[in-house]
Amino acid sequence: MVAGRRTKLLIDSGASLTLINLEFFLQLPRYYRQKAELPPPNLCLQLADRSQLYVKYTLSLPITISNSTRVHRIYVVPKLWRSCIIGND
């Protein structure tokens, strides 16, 4: 669960950050959406193939897996193919 919303998570041990797509972000409770910030202007996420991802927002959200909850820094990527990718952060 991400911020109390059930979703399928992809755990990517090769990813260094946790990402959600814009569609999932817009479904989050308003309380969490209001905490979103613009990313730093020099932020550039790069994939393994060296292509770049655009980050729309950053925010901290609680993620629960098997009754264990931790707060993660999340990056909102508009065209992400999964609702949530958990990195090793």
Rosetta blueprint (number, residue, H / E / L):
1 M L
2 V E
3 A L
4 G L
5 R E
6 R L
7 T L
8 K L
9 L L
10 L E
11 I E
12 D L
13 S L
14 G L
15 A L
16 S L
17 L L
18 T E
19 L E
20 I E
21 N E
22 L H
23 E H
24 F H
25 F H
26 L H
27 Q H
28 L L
29 P L
30 R H
31 Y H
32 Y H
33 R H
34 Q L
35 K L
36 A L
37 E E
38 L L
39 P L
40 P L
41 P L
42 N L
43 L L
44 C L
45 L E
46 Q E
47 L L
48 A L
49 D L
50 R L
51 S L
52 Q E
53 L E
54 Y L
55 V L
56 K L
57 Y E
58 T E
59 L E
60 S E
61 L E
62 P E
63 I E
64 T E
65 I E
66 S L
67 N L
68 S E
69 T E
70 R E
71 V E
72 H E
73 R E
74 I E
75 Y E
76 V E
77 V E
78 P L
79 K L
80 L L
81 W L
82 R L
83 S L
84 C E
85 I E
86 I E
87 G L
88 N L
89 D L
